[in-house]
Amino acid sequence: MQLVHILFALILFVSGCEASDSTNEIIYTNKEKDRINTQVKRDIQTDPYTVALVPRFIGNSSYYDSVEEGAKEAAEKLGVNLIFTGPPVDDYQMQIKVIEDLIKKNVDLIAVSATDPFKLLPVLNIAREKGIKVITWDSDTDSTGRDFFVNTVDPDTLGSHLMDNLAARLNEKGEYAIIVNNYSTSNTNEWIKSMKIQQEKYYPNLKLVKIMVNYDSYENSYKNTKLLIKKYPNLSAIVSVSPLATPAITQAILESGKDDVEVLGLSSPKDMRNYINDGVIEDITLWSPKKLGYLTVALAKNYLNGQFPTDQQEIPNIGNIRVEDNEVIMGQPILFTKENINQYDF
């Protein structure tokens, strides 16, 4: 009988322990469960991330060809599935459709070089609402539409560099014109703004007579150059802030026999190598678009792994980056001359 009492007491003790433990059960809300499940899936995911790079346009651009080359190199080295796709022309409506298609594919991250800083915001915010991370590169949107921006160079540095180069070519006096790709891209406006500030501050005898738009067209750049030469007989220089425009400007001036009109600005070494080696123009300025493609994919992979870019962070194969207000600065502009242009293959 005593044994029965002991067994009964043990049963009550165990039951009490179980009841006591049940009061400490953790109950999650549906929202919290979803978050935890998503995190667990991310932690155990073995498939590589899919990153989509969207340039402003694809085709007829050695610049974006070099960006794609660098992006592919990074994707292969870092184990990322890369989609490099964009509209055939520089058009925000076409770029929106490209982004909509990427949303349907449920990619992990979209990195876009924006055709317009504001008109892409609705579609980019849809992507973010669906859990797709969004960053920009080369040409930014408004900051509300992305998590961070991968910029090539500091706009003030580039604007000052171009104006100082122009002043040196013209002995700080003369008329000049600017040819741009379009007014909708944020970086173009920043560069021109910095150029104007530098001129007003240091070079009062330089005069900007006209800004013309080429809409990323070689033909438009060629025609605009001919118009500028005809309309402004005292024109001393044309500054190109569109890499696609510079070869067309140079060719148009060469054919016109206007040896006294200087050409300077942005272009890839590949497009201007012969002109510089032949002494037609002195130099051009750019950065490495291949390096830009690599950096964008590398930062995208880091971000998907939970690492936001930080100031002076060292990126393998790139070097140290600058970061300020969610804007990454890749590096300094490069001046390509007859002495160094053959060292570059982009």
C-alpha positions in Angstrom: 0.0 0.0 0.0 2.9 2.3 0.8 4.3 1.6 -2.6 1.0 2.6 -4.2 1.1 5.9 -2.3 4.7 6.6 -3.4 3.8 5.9 -7.1 0.8 8.1 -6.9 2.9 10.9 -5.4 5.4 10.6 -8.2 2.7 10.7 -10.8 1.4 14.0 -9.3 4.9 15.4 -9.2 5.6 14.7 -12.8 2.2 16.0 -13.9 2.8 19.2 -11.9 6.2 19.6 -13.6 4.6 19.2 -17.0 1.8 21.7 -16.2 4.3 24.2 -14.9 6.4 23.8 -18.1 3.4 24.4 -20.2 2.9 27.8 -18.7 6.2 28.9 -20.2 5.4 27.9 -23.8 6.4 30.7 -26.3 3.6 31.6 -28.5 4.5 33.5 -31.8 2.2 35.6 -33.8 1.7 34.8 -37.4 3.9 37.8 -38.4 6.7 36.7 -36.1 6.5 33.1 -37.4 6.7 34.3 -40.9 9.8 36.4 -40.1 11.5 33.5 -38.3 10.7 31.1 -41.1 12.0 33.5 -43.7 15.2 33.9 -41.7 15.6 30.1 -41.3 15.1 29.6 -45.0 17.7 32.3 -45.7 20.2 30.7 -43.3 19.9 27.3 -44.8 19.7 28.5 -48.5 22.2 26.8 -50.6 21.2 28.2 -53.9 23.2 31.2 -55.1 21.5 34.6 -55.1 20.2 36.1 -58.3 21.3 39.7 -58.9 19.9 41.7 -61.8 22.0 44.7 -63.2 19.9 47.0 -65.3 21.8 49.6 -67.4 20.0 52.6 -68.9 20.2 50.9 -72.3 21.9 48.0 -73.9 23.6 48.0 -77.3 26.0 50.3 -79.1 27.9 51.2 -75.9 31.4 50.1 -75.1 30.8 51.6 -71.7 28.0 49.2 -70.7 29.8 46.4 -72.4 32.7 46.9 -70.0 30.3 47.2 -67.0 28.8 43.8 -68.0 32.3 42.2 -68.4 33.2 43.3 -64.8 29.8 42.2 -63.4 30.2 38.7 -65.0 33.7 38.4 -63.6 32.4 39.2 -60.1 29.4 36.9 -60.4 31.6 34.0 -61.4 34.1 34.6 -58.7 31.5 35.2 -55.9 29.0 32.5 -56.9 26.1 34.8 -57.9 23.6 34.2 -60.7 23.7 37.4 -62.8 21.1 38.8 -65.1 22.3 41.8 -67.1 19.4 43.3 -69.0 18.1 46.6 -70.0 16.0 48.5 -72.6 17.3 49.0 -76.2 17.2 52.8 -75.8 17.5 55.3 -73.0 13.8 55.4 -72.1 12.3 55.3 -68.6 9.1 53.6 -69.7 11.0 50.7 -71.3 13.2 50.5 -68.2 10.1 50.2 -66.1 9.0 47.2 -68.1 12.4 45.5 -67.7 12.1 46.0 -63.9 8.5 44.6 -63.9 9.8 41.5 -65.6 12.5 41.1 -63.0 10.0 41.4 -60.2 8.0 38.5 -61.8 11.2 36.4 -61.8 11.5 37.1 -58.1 15.2 38.0 -58.2 16.9 38.7 -54.9 18.3 42.1 -55.8 17.8 44.7 -58.6 20.7 47.1 -59.3 19.5 49.8 -61.7 21.3 52.7 -63.5 18.3 55.0 -63.6 17.0 56.7 -66.7 15.1 59.1 -64.4 15.5 59.8 -60.7 11.7 60.0 -60.0 9.7 58.1 -62.6 11.1 54.7 -61.6 10.2 55.1 -58.0 6.7 53.4 -58.1 8.0 50.2 -59.7 11.1 50.1 -57.5 9.0 50.4 -54.4 6.8 47.6 -55.6 10.0 45.5 -55.9 10.9 46.4 -52.3 7.5 45.6 -51.0 7.9 42.1 -52.4 11.1 41.6 -50.6 13.5 42.4 -53.4 16.4 44.6 -52.4 17.0 47.6 -54.6 20.2 49.6 -55.2 21.4 52.0 -57.9 24.6 52.4 -59.7 26.2 54.9 -62.1 22.9 57.0 -62.3 20.9 57.4 -59.1 17.2 57.7 -58.3 15.8 59.7 -55.4 17.0 58.2 -52.2 13.5 57.0 -51.3 13.7 54.4 -54.1 16.8 52.5 -53.2 18.9 51.3 -50.3 22.3 52.8 -51.5 23.9 54.2 -54.6 27.1 53.0 -56.1 28.6 56.1 -57.7 31.7 56.2 -59.9 33.4 59.3 -58.7 32.5 62.3 -56.5 30.5 64.7 -58.6 32.3 67.8 -57.3 35.7 66.2 -58.0 34.8 65.3 -61.5 33.2 68.7 -62.3 36.2 70.5 -61.0 38.5 68.2 -62.9 36.8 68.8 -66.2 36.7 72.6 -65.7 40.4 72.8 -64.6 41.3 70.7 -67.7 39.3 73.0 -70.0 40.9 76.1 -68.4 44.3 74.7 -68.9 43.6 73.9 -72.6 42.2 77.4 -73.3 44.6 79.5 -71.1 41.6 80.3 -69.0 39.7 82.3 -71.6 37.3 81.6 -74.5 33.9 80.2 -75.4 32.9 76.6 -74.9 29.8 74.4 -75.2 28.8 71.2 -73.4 27.1 68.1 -74.9 25.2 65.8 -72.5 23.3 62.6 -72.9 20.1 64.0 -71.4 18.9 66.1 -68.5 17.0 63.4 -66.7 20.0 61.5 -65.2 21.1 62.8 -61.8 24.8 62.4 -62.3 24.9 64.6 -65.5 23.2 67.4 -63.7 25.5 67.2 -60.7 28.6 67.2 -63.0 27.4 70.3 -64.9 26.5 72.1 -61.7 30.0 71.5 -60.3 31.6 72.7 -63.5 29.7 75.9 -63.4 30.6 76.5 -59.8 34.3 75.9 -60.6 34.2 78.3 -63.6 32.4 81.1 -61.7 34.8 80.8 -58.9 38.1 80.6 -60.7 37.7 81.2 -64.4 35.6 84.3 -65.1 37.0 84.7 -68.7 35.5 81.3 -69.8 32.0 81.6 -71.3 29.5 78.7 -71.6 27.5 79.5 -74.8 25.4 76.4 -75.2 24.4 73.0 -73.7 23.1 70.5 -76.2 21.6 67.0 -75.7 22.5 64.0 -77.8 20.0 61.4 -76.2 22.8 58.8 -76.2 23.1 59.0 -80.0 26.3 59.1 -82.0 24.4 60.7 -84.9 22.9 63.4 -82.7 26.3 64.2 -81.2 27.8 64.5 -84.7 25.1 66.8 -85.9 25.1 68.9 -82.8 28.8 69.5 -83.2 28.4 70.7 -86.7 25.6 73.0 -85.6 27.8 74.4 -82.8 30.7 75.1 -85.1 28.4 76.9 -87.5 26.5 78.9 -85.0 29.5 80.0 -82.8 32.4 80.9 -85.0 34.5 81.9 -81.9 33.9 78.5 -80.2 37.1 77.3 -78.5 36.1 74.0 -77.0 33.4 71.4 -76.6 33.2 69.4 -73.4 31.5 66.1 -73.6 29.9 64.7 -70.5 28.5 61.7 -72.4 31.0 58.9 -73.2 29.1 58.0 -76.3 29.3 61.6 -77.7 33.1 62.2 -77.5 34.1 60.1 -80.6 31.3 61.7 -82.7 32.4 65.2 -81.6 36.0 64.5 -82.4 35.1 63.1 -85.8 32.9 66.0 -86.7 35.6 68.6 -85.8 38.2 66.6 -87.6 36.1 66.6 -90.8 35.4 70.3 -90.4 39.0 71.2 -90.3 38.5 73.2 -87.1 41.9 72.4 -85.5 41.4 75.3 -83.1 38.4 73.7 -81.3 39.4 71.6 -78.4 37.6 68.4 -77.5 37.7 67.0 -73.9 35.4 65.2 -71.5 34.3 61.6 -70.9 34.9 58.6 -73.0 36.3 55.1 -72.8 40.0 54.6 -73.9 38.8 52.0 -76.5 36.7 54.6 -78.3 39.3 57.3 -78.3 42.6 55.5 -78.4 43.3 56.2 -82.1 42.4 59.8 -81.9 44.7 60.4 -78.9 47.6 58.3 -80.3 47.3 60.3 -83.6 47.4 63.6 -81.7 43.9 64.7 -82.7 43.0 65.4 -79.0 45.2 65.5 -75.9 43.3 63.4 -73.4 40.0 62.1 -72.1 38.6 61.4 -68.6 36.7 58.4 -67.2 36.8 55.7 -64.6 36.9 52.0 -65.1 33.4 50.8 -66.1 34.6 47.2 -65.7 35.5 48.0 -62.1 32.1 49.6 -61.6 30.4 46.4 -62.7 32.5 44.2 -60.4 32.0 46.5 -57.4 28.2 46.6 -57.9 27.9 42.9 -57.9 30.3 42.5 -54.9 28.3 45.0 -52.8 25.1 43.4 -53.9 26.3 40.0 -52.7 27.5 41.5 -49.4 24.2 43.3 -48.9 22.2 40.1 -49.4 24.3 38.5 -46.8 23.4 41.4 -44.4 26.5 43.6 -44.8 25.8 47.2 -45.7 28.7 49.1 -47.3 30.9 51.1 -44.9 33.3 53.9 -45.3 36.9 52.8 -46.1 35.7 49.2 -46.5 38.2 47.2 -48.5 36.6 45.3 -51.4 38.7 42.5 -52.9 39.9 43.4 -56.5 38.6 47.0 -56.0 40.3 48.6 -53.0 38.9 50.9 -50.4 35.6 52.6 -51.0 34.2 55.8 -49.6 30.6 55.9 -48.2 28.6 58.9 -47.2 24.9 59.2 -46.7 24.2 55.8 -48.3 26.3 56.7 -51.4 29.3 54.7 -52.3 32.2 56.4 -54.1 34.2 54.0 -56.2 37.3 56.1 -56.7 39.0 59.0 -58.5 38.6 60.0 -62.2 41.3 58.8 -64.5 43.0 61.1 -67.1 43.9 59.1 -70.2 46.7 60.5 -72.3 49.0 59.3 -75.1 51.4 58.1 -72.3 49.0 55.8 -70.6 46.0 55.0 -72.8 47.4 51.8 -74.3 47.5 50.3 -70.8 43.7 50.1 -70.6 41.6 47.6 -72.5 38.1 49.1 -72.0 
